[in-house]
């Protein structure tokens, strides 16, 4: 881990993450290219930075800076098949008069001319501004924040939880409000893109002629999503911590098993995984530890917010058993969501944590969803309910974990729940809390009356649910030592490029008291 370099201002909330690796960055270079070298540069089109800039996974002394050169973003990028030198600069003020690091990186064609710069040597607990330059063109300026020092136990953290942004279902309007709330970090728990084919009846039509299967097709789909102005602005305003769910590849896939194995032979799906994971890496501000190895990518990682909180970011797709098809299958103790290695990694991280809050970013819902009204049980097998034994082991572990809170997505609903030691016994102890964040746009503007008619009858069979809602938006958390104050922020529509936002509900998790309550 990196060393500590000074105190943290008490009014700053900072996010701490572990991780290492540098791809394509000459971090020791301290000067921009000399004028002679600039004169020799081949000019690039004015819109070469069309996909914007981003930052991610902050450390006390570092941050990952990202961009991708793409003057023709919906047609593979439009860059020549050669390496392009990209200059980067980061400063402690927006005018770049207090520059702290400069260097050069190589945008390589084999990585879609994406750039991932792992900058080190920054001061903890600080706002920073950054930008890129290539071929005589200057990118927009981005802002980010370094994490609190390792020893920091004061202050607070403002965290936004987002997931599920379907281009065809609506505009990404919740990000405009999120940006105004100025989070320290955005945790995105999956479904950044959707692989579905274009629809003539969609609010916004997907590019292409069908689902993406190859690398260029996935690159084009990411490029289209990156053209949403609210998403572009949000990436330029705060660091993201990202993981993927199923739609970055194929709906409901499990490991190397597609949703429809009769239509996608194993070899073809492995090729699809390879393309999808590479495109994901190329468009995300992550470290070189996430460079894919064919159909494999390392996404689970542990991030520490000083001594205030620890975040365990899970990968619930790549190592799981195929989904069950019956209740007996869901209760099979051999079925795994995380795989043996990741499972032990998570348990070790929980048992050895010294953090005041222990957060788990899980792509899919951990609390039970009993869909059957009355006697009996009916579950979603793609969620943790389909992996009962492994889920129950973690819930048993929560009894000995300090302040566990799960942050999830996937469901396209706000579902806030108490986590129970045994969901089969309504009287069992509450061992934690879960916030299933609603979608940014997926499911569009739902019919609220129809939603209530379908879901309200299920509430007596799910007494652990504390809030259930179907508006679009995100969740905002202010994490302090004494508690977590959560706000469910929703917008009135995603069918238009602008929308009004409001707080639908306020909730609180008290330190030392498992569970969540409405405020």
Secondary structure, 3 states (H helix, E strand, C coil): CCCCCCCCCCCCCCCCCCCCCCECEECCCCCCCCHHHHHCCCCCCCCCCCCCEEEECCCCCCEEEEEECCCEHHHCECCCCCCEEEEEEEECCCCCCCEEEEEEEEECHHHCCEEEEEECCCCCCCEEEEEEEECCEECCCEEEECCCCCCCCCCCEEEEEECCCCHHHCCCCHHHHHHHHCCCEEEECCCCCCCCCCCCCCCCCCCCCCCCCCHHHHHHHHHHHCCCHHHHHHHCCCEEEECCCCCCCCCCCECCECCCCCCCCHHHHHHHHHHHHHHHHHCCCCCHHHCCECCECCCCEEEEECCCEEEEECCCCCCCCCCCCCHHHHCCCCCCCCHHHHHHHHHHHHHCCCCCEEEEEECCCCCCCCCCCCCCCCCCCCCHHHCHHHHHHHHHHHCCCCCEEEEECCCCCEEEEEEECCCCCCCCCEEEEEEECCCCCCCCCCCHHHHHHHHHHHHHHCCCEEEEECCCEEEEEEEECCEEEEEEEEECCCCCCCCCEEEEEEEEEECCCCCCEEC
